[in-house]
Amino acid sequence: MSTRLLYREDPYLRSFSARVLACEPGPNDTFRLLLDQTCFYPEGGGQPADTGILGGVPILDVHERNGEVWHTAGAPLEPGQTVEGTLDWARRFSLMQHHTAEHIVSGIVHQLCKLDNVGFHMGSAMVTIDFNGEIDPDTLQTVETLANRTVFANRPVETACPSPAELEQMEFRSKKALSSLEGEIRIVTVPEADCCACCGIHVGHTGEIGCIKLLAPQRYKGGVRVGLLCGEAALADYREKEGQISAISHLLSAKQPETADAVRRLLTQNEELRLALSEANKRLFALRAAGFAEQPRALLIDPSLTPGELRLQAAALLEAGPAPRLALVLAGEDGNYRYALGASGEADARSLSRALHQTLGGKGGGNREFAQGSFCAGLQEIKQAFHSLP
């Protein structure tokens, strides 16, 4: 028994009455409901399923199976009863907007770049479209401009089911060869933008889409993946980014159009400071190491050292005195020390660190000259183990 598809007759229908034909258990304490008619769109054509309420029960998902539309519900409904259904219209309309926008963008890319849409995903945050080739930023900006001009023109979105003979004479986009398509084939046309085989649902006129915003492309499987936002989703994205740029402008005391230059100057200054700090640390590490120049084994503690600085300090200790030499530098606190171990001459820092781990319960690794890791031990235990190394 096939289901009457009310969403095909009127995609703007938000509520309806239907008779429950069947109810069967589903996974995870859900139930599958079959109705004589529905305006809940089942997942398909790249468009997610509708959600909403049916007979007071939440509808969580919808799928088509052999001409029947089955609704995944949070509770059972009695077969034979007539129930009222209501869509989550805000979600449905957003999906219609984004699906129609995807048609426009894919059609324009196909015209300009001769590339095909080889996959798209309508997620909760945005739509992503995968194209089987490269699109440079300037071309993508042109696509975005032309897509929005199509919106501003408020063109009708036309749907038809041509006969097989008519289809043979038509040019339209499709992910499948015409010979592999089964049943009635719906062709969705946006004049001057796209003509595509699609079973999804769309807005009636392009002006309902609102502004189309394309996000920076990413390389994906030999082509590019492009993000798309439109309508209220695009507005929300603009508000969020405008808020971010306003905050950055305030923090940098720069006008919004000048924030990028201000950030570049700040990065340059930070790099200059980093280099100056690095040189100062080298001098500090060398001065410290000079105090250990006559000791064959040097142990130095500085709780504030980073892992990179631990290694630099260990290297400075090795360079301060005659080889052979061992240097252990600690940072942290009693019971939880980070370390760098340096060795010169015939000594092997990696094997010596393993010996310390066995005694002190530490972990880490390295090479013959340097090893780094951590010790779960007190300072006196570490000193004793270090000075006991062969």
FENMO-V901679 format. One record per pair of residues at least 6 apart in sequence whose ideal C-beta (glycine too) atoms are under 7 Angstrom apart, sorted by the first residue. I is the first residue (numbers start at 0). J is the second residue. If there is no record, write none. Layout:
i=I j=J
i=I j=J
This chain:
i=0 j=20
i=0 j=67
i=1 j=66
i=1 j=67
i=2 j=34
i=2 j=35
i=2 j=36
i=2 j=37
i=2 j=67
i=2 j=68
i=3 j=35
i=3 j=36
i=5 j=12
i=5 j=15
i=5 j=36
i=5 j=37
i=5 j=38
i=6 j=12
i=6 j=38
i=6 j=40
i=6 j=200
i=10 j=95
i=10 j=200
i=12 j=38
i=13 j=85
i=13 j=86
i=13 j=88
i=14 j=83
i=14 j=84
i=14 j=85
i=15 j=36
i=15 j=38
i=15 j=84
i=16 j=81
i=16 j=83
i=17 j=34
i=17 j=35
i=17 j=36
i=17 j=37
i=17 j=82
i=17 j=84
i=18 j=34
i=18 j=35
i=18 j=81
i=19 j=32
i=19 j=34
i=19 j=76
i=19 j=77
i=19 j=78
i=19 j=79
i=19 j=80
i=19 j=82
i=20 j=33
i=20 j=34
i=20 j=35
i=20 j=78
i=21 j=33
i=21 j=78
i=22 j=30
i=22 j=32
i=22 j=75
i=22 j=76
i=22 j=78
i=23 j=30
i=23 j=31
i=24 j=30
i=25 j=31
i=25 j=71
i=29 j=59
i=29 j=71
i=29 j=72
i=29 j=73
i=30 j=72
i=30 j=74
i=30 j=75
i=31 j=69
i=31 j=70
i=31 j=71
i=32 j=53
i=32 j=69
i=32 j=70
i=32 j=72
i=32 j=76
i=33 j=67
i=33 j=69
i=34 j=70
i=37 j=68
i=37 j=84
i=38 j=84
i=38 j=86
i=39 j=49
i=39 j=51
i=39 j=58
i=39 j=61
i=39 j=70
i=39 j=84
i=39 j=86
i=40 j=46
i=40 j=48
i=40 j=49
i=40 j=61
i=40 j=200
i=41 j=48
i=41 j=61
i=41 j=62
i=41 j=63
i=41 j=68
i=42 j=48
i=42 j=61
i=42 j=62
i=43 j=63
i=43 j=198
i=44 j=197
i=44 j=198
i=44 j=199
i=45 j=119
i=45 j=121
i=45 j=199
i=46 j=94
i=46 j=98
i=46 j=121
i=46 j=199
i=47 j=94
i=47 j=121
i=48 j=60
i=48 j=61
i=48 j=62
i=49 j=61
i=49 j=86
i=49 j=87
i=49 j=91
i=50 j=58
i=50 j=59
i=50 j=87
i=50 j=90
i=51 j=58
i=51 j=84
i=51 j=85
i=51 j=86
i=51 j=87
i=52 j=58
i=52 j=84
i=52 j=85
i=53 j=70
i=53 j=72
i=53 j=82
i=53 j=84
i=54 j=76
i=54 j=82
i=54 j=83
i=56 j=72
i=56 j=73
i=56 j=74
i=56 j=76
i=57 j=72
i=57 j=73
i=58 j=70
i=58 j=71
i=58 j=72
i=59 j=71
i=59 j=72
i=59 j=73
i=60 j=71
i=61 j=68
i=61 j=70
i=61 j=71
i=62 j=69
i=76 j=82
i=93 j=230
i=93 j=231
i=93 j=232
i=94 j=121
i=95 j=200
i=95 j=201
i=95 j=202
i=96 j=202
i=96 j=207
i=96 j=208
i=96 j=209
i=96 j=229
i=96 j=230
i=97 j=121
i=97 j=126
i=97 j=227
i=97 j=229
i=98 j=121
i=98 j=199
i=98 j=201
i=99 j=156
i=99 j=201
i=99 j=202
i=99 j=205
i=99 j=208
i=100 j=208
i=100 j=211
i=100 j=227
i=100 j=229
i=101 j=119
i=101 j=126
i=101 j=128
i=101 j=227
i=102 j=187
i=102 j=189
i=102 j=193
i=102 j=195
i=103 j=146
i=103 j=149
i=103 j=189
i=103 j=192
i=103 j=193
i=103 j=205
i=104 j=128
i=104 j=142
i=104 j=146
i=104 j=211
i=104 j=213
i=104 j=227
i=105 j=116
i=105 j=128
i=105 j=172
i=105 j=193
i=106 j=172
i=106 j=189
i=106 j=192
i=106 j=193
i=106 j=195
i=107 j=142
i=107 j=145
i=107 j=146
i=107 j=192
i=108 j=114
i=108 j=130
i=108 j=134
i=108 j=142
i=109 j=115
i=109 j=172
i=111 j=138
i=111 j=141
i=111 j=142
i=112 j=132
i=112 j=134
i=112 j=138
i=114 j=130
i=114 j=131
i=114 j=132
i=115 j=130
i=115 j=131
i=116 j=128
i=116 j=129
i=116 j=130
i=117 j=129
i=117 j=130
i=117 j=131
i=118 j=129
i=119 j=126
i=119 j=127
i=119 j=128
i=119 j=129
i=120 j=126
i=120 j=127
i=125 j=214
i=125 j=226
i=125 j=227
i=125 j=228
i=125 j=232
i=126 j=227
i=127 j=224
i=127 j=225
i=127 j=226
i=128 j=225
i=128 j=227
i=129 j=219
i=129 j=222
i=129 j=224
i=130 j=222
i=130 j=223
i=130 j=225
i=131 j=222
i=132 j=222
i=133 j=223
i=134 j=216
i=134 j=223
i=139 j=213
i=139 j=216
i=139 j=225
i=142 j=213
i=143 j=211
i=143 j=213
i=146 j=211
i=147 j=210
i=147 j=211
i=149 j=189
i=149 j=192
i=149 j=205
i=150 j=205
i=150 j=206
i=150 j=208
i=150 j=211
i=152 j=205
i=153 j=204
i=153 j=205
i=153 j=206
i=154 j=189
i=154 j=190
i=154 j=204
i=154 j=205
i=155 j=203
i=155 j=204
i=156 j=187
i=156 j=189
i=156 j=201
i=156 j=202
i=156 j=203
i=156 j=204
i=156 j=205
i=157 j=188
i=158 j=185
i=158 j=187
i=159 j=186
i=160 j=183
i=160 j=184
i=160 j=185
i=161 j=169
i=161 j=186
i=166 j=177
i=166 j=184
i=169 j=186
i=170 j=194
i=171 j=186
i=171 j=194
i=171 j=195
i=171 j=196
i=172 j=193
i=172 j=194
i=172 j=195
i=173 j=195
i=173 j=196
i=180 j=196
i=184 j=196
i=185 j=196
i=185 j=197
i=185 j=198
i=186 j=194
i=186 j=196
i=187 j=195
i=187 j=197
i=187 j=201
i=188 j=194
i=189 j=205
i=202 j=208
i=208 j=229
i=208 j=230
i=209 j=229
i=209 j=230
i=209 j=233
i=210 j=229
i=210 j=233
i=211 j=227
i=211 j=229
i=212 j=228
i=212 j=229
i=212 j=233
i=212 j=236
i=213 j=225
i=213 j=226
i=213 j=227
i=214 j=225
i=214 j=226
i=214 j=228
i=216 j=223
i=216 j=224
i=216 j=225
i=217 j=223
i=217 j=224
i=228 j=236
i=244 j=255
i=244 j=258
i=247 j=258
i=248 j=254
i=248 j=255
i=248 j=258
i=251 j=258
i=251 j=261
i=253 j=261
i=280 j=308
i=280 j=311
i=284 j=311
i=284 j=312
i=284 j=315
i=285 j=315
i=287 j=299
i=288 j=315
i=288 j=316
i=288 j=318
i=288 j=319
i=289 j=319
i=291 j=297
i=291 j=316
i=291 j=319
i=291 j=320
i=292 j=319
i=292 j=320
i=293 j=320
i=294 j=320
i=295 j=324
i=296 j=325
i=296 j=385
i=296 j=386
i=297 j=316
i=297 j=326
i=298 j=327
i=298 j=382
i=298 j=385
i=299 j=312
i=299 j=316
i=299 j=328
i=300 j=329
i=301 j=330
i=302 j=330
i=302 j=331
i=302 j=332
i=303 j=330
i=304 j=312
i=304 j=328
i=304 j=330
i=306 j=337
i=306 j=371
i=309 j=328
i=309 j=330
i=309 j=337
i=309 j=338
i=309 j=339
i=309 j=371
i=310 j=339
i=310 j=369
i=310 j=371
i=312 j=328
i=313 j=326
i=313 j=328
i=313 j=339
i=313 j=340
i=313 j=341
i=313 j=369
i=314 j=341
i=316 j=326
i=316 j=341
i=317 j=324
i=317 j=326
i=317 j=341
i=317 j=343
i=322 j=343
i=322 j=344
i=323 j=343
i=323 j=344
i=323 j=345
i=323 j=346
i=324 j=343
i=324 j=344
i=325 j=342
i=325 j=346
i=325 j=388
i=326 j=341
i=327 j=338
i=327 j=340
i=327 j=385
i=328 j=338
i=328 j=339
i=329 j=336
i=329 j=338
i=329 j=381
i=330 j=336
i=330 j=337
i=331 j=337
i=333 j=377
i=333 j=378
i=334 j=375
i=334 j=376
i=334 j=377
i=335 j=375
i=336 j=373
i=336 j=374
i=336 j=381
i=337 j=373
i=338 j=371
i=338 j=372
i=338 j=373
i=338 j=374
i=339 j=369
i=339 j=371
i=340 j=348
i=340 j=351
i=340 j=352
i=340 j=369
i=340 j=370
i=341 j=348
i=341 j=368
i=341 j=369
i=342 j=348
i=342 j=351
i=342 j=368
i=347 j=367
i=348 j=365
i=348 j=367
i=348 j=368
i=348 j=369
i=348 j=370
i=349 j=364
i=349 j=365
i=349 j=366
i=349 j=367
i=349 j=370
i=351 j=388
i=352 j=363
i=352 j=365
i=352 j=370
i=352 j=372
i=354 j=388
i=355 j=361
i=355 j=384
i=355 j=385
i=356 j=362
i=358 j=384
i=359 j=374
i=359 j=375
i=359 j=376
i=359 j=380
i=359 j=381
i=359 j=384
i=360 j=375
i=360 j=376
i=361 j=372
i=361 j=373
i=361 j=374
i=361 j=375
i=362 j=372
i=362 j=373
i=363 j=370
i=363 j=371
i=363 j=372
i=363 j=373
i=364 j=370
i=364 j=372
i=365 j=371
i=374 j=381
